[in-house]
Amino acid sequence: MQSDSYDDINADNPPRLSDSGSQIGVDLIIPQTHLDGLPAANRIQVKTAIEGSTT
C-alpha cells in the first residue's frame, strides 16, 4: 500500500507550496493566538533566505 505524501510531513520534510493537493470550497482560518500557543515540538520551522539579506 502506498503511503499518503502527508503522512511523512515533519520538521525535516515540511510541506511545500509546490506539493500537489486538493482545493476545497472553504478557507481555513486559524487564529494567530492559537498558532502562537503551540508547543515548540509541534511547530515546523523552515529557514529560508530572503533575497538581498546578508543574515
C-alpha positions as CSV (number, residue, x, y, z in Angstrom):
1,M,0.0,0.0,0.0
2,Q,1.4,3.4,-1.0
3,S,1.7,5.9,1.8
4,D,0.0,9.3,1.5
5,S,2.5,12.1,1.0
6,Y,1.1,13.9,4.0
7,D,2.0,11.0,6.3
8,D,5.7,11.9,6.3
9,I,5.4,15.7,6.9
10,N,7.6,16.7,9.8
11,A,10.3,19.3,10.6
12,D,12.8,17.6,8.2
13,N,10.2,17.3,5.5
14,P,7.9,20.3,5.7
15,P,5.0,20.8,3.2
16,R,5.9,23.0,0.2
17,L,3.7,25.2,-1.9
18,S,4.6,23.1,-4.9
19,D,3.2,19.9,-3.3
20,S,0.1,18.6,-5.0
21,G,-3.1,18.9,-3.0
22,S,-6.8,19.2,-3.1
23,Q,-8.6,22.5,-3.3
24,I,-11.8,22.8,-1.3
25,G,-14.5,25.3,-1.3
26,V,-13.8,26.9,2.1
27,D,-11.0,28.9,3.6
28,L,-9.1,27.6,6.6
29,I,-8.8,30.4,9.2
30,I,-6.6,29.6,12.2
31,P,-6.2,32.4,14.8
32,Q,-2.6,33.6,15.2
33,T,-3.0,33.2,19.0
34,H,-3.7,29.5,18.5
35,L,-0.6,29.1,16.4
36,D,1.5,31.1,18.9
37,G,0.3,28.8,21.7
38,L,1.6,25.6,20.1
39,P,4.5,24.0,21.9
40,A,7.8,24.1,20.0
41,A,7.6,20.4,19.4
42,N,4.5,20.9,17.3
43,R,5.9,23.7,15.1
44,I,7.6,23.2,11.8
45,Q,10.2,25.9,11.1
46,V,11.6,26.4,7.7
47,K,14.7,28.6,7.3
48,T,14.6,30.5,4.1
49,A,16.9,33.1,2.7
50,I,15.4,36.5,2.0
51,E,16.7,38.0,-1.2
52,G,19.1,40.8,-0.5
53,S,19.6,39.8,3.1
54,T,23.1,39.1,4.4
55,T,22.0,37.2,7.6
